[in-house]
Amino acid sequence: MTRRALTLSLAGFLAVALAILGAVQRVPYVVLSPGPAFDTLGTVGKTPVLTIRGAKTYPTDGTLSLTTVSVLDEVTLSQALVAWFKGEEAVVPRELLYPPDQDKDETKQRNAQQMDQSHDDATAAALRAVGLPVTTRVSVREVSAGQPAEGRLRAGDVIASVDGKPVDGVNGLRELLNEQPPGSAVDVGVLRKGERLTLRLTTVAAPDDPRRAILGINVGETSSFPVRVDIQLKDVGGPSAGLMFALGIVDKLEPGSLTGGRHVAGTGEISSDGTVRPIGGIAQKLQGARHSGATVFLVPADNCPEARRNVPDGLRLLKVSTLEGAVKALEQLDAGGSPPTC
């Protein structure tokens, strides 16, 4: 065999070996791609996504779609390389979605819990937006070791007040704690198994922000509503559907149409007071929205820079930071005005 033939044979063998390796070798990454969109005003099969009982509802038109991201796990090297060069997909470290200290079942459970909290927060924000009363309690889920609350507060405690001022939601608690700089003593009103307590605690600075005061607790919200809102959507986890759930509830509870007959999509985590927070996977959600036929997309304000870099043709980006702002933006759009854009 000539040297040239030998070289070609060796190169061919290496190419085949690399191809086989790429097809079977797993890499510590996941592939994110555009997922399906779900109309919060519509149905999944024959089941309405939103059902409201105990209040008058009104006919709607148009579409208010929440957007999702599909995740491909256990990725091979060749799959990662192919996705890397695709414009609609992203390759990210696996640990960003699946923390090393959690298995898949634990991560799935965490996402389901976040989705349940998102339902609750969206309902609270929407009912407040239409003028219905909402009672929100903030309770302790976990106390961090070595922090001011250790040994003083317990899981299950309801935080009722700070320095005599009532606590209204998690954001309200943060605002009350930040009225004084870290290191300040505060009187925390607590409801514990029917008993009312007042505990004096000294705040400390948050690890990620030396200007923000914390007690070292993980808290959650539980709200009571005058109407019942059922949200039926399986296999969608995490908190990022909150804004679109809230808009769907508002649209059903108020006469007229928020969409003006348009196909509006969007994303955004929402708090019970209506604050809209940024989310991940905005590039894939924009593509998924356009594939579903959307022409307008509601973008959390902090996601706007990335959204501008990835917006597909034919999709108009509206910037929102609150539920009230999102409602006003859609009303302005329907009236031919100029709502805030990214």
Buried (B, 14 or more C-beta within 10 A) or exposed (E): EEEEEEEEEEEEEEEEEEEEEBEEEEBEBBBBBBBBBBBBBBEBEEEBBBEBEEBEBEEBEBBBBBBBBBBBEEBBBBBBEBBEEEEBBBBBEBEEBBEEEEEEEEBEEBBBBBBEBBBBBBBBBBBBBEEBEBEBBBBBEEBEEEBBBEEBBEEEBBBBBBBEEEBBBBBBBBBBBBEBEBEBEBEBBBBBEEEEEEBEBEBBBBEEEEEBBBBBBEBBBBBEBEBEBEBEBEEBBBBBBBBBBBBBBBBBBBEEBBBBEBBBBBBBBBBBBBBBBBBBBBBBBBBBBBBBEBBBBBBBBBBBEBBEEBBBEEBBBBBBBBBBBBBBBBBBBBEEEEBBEB
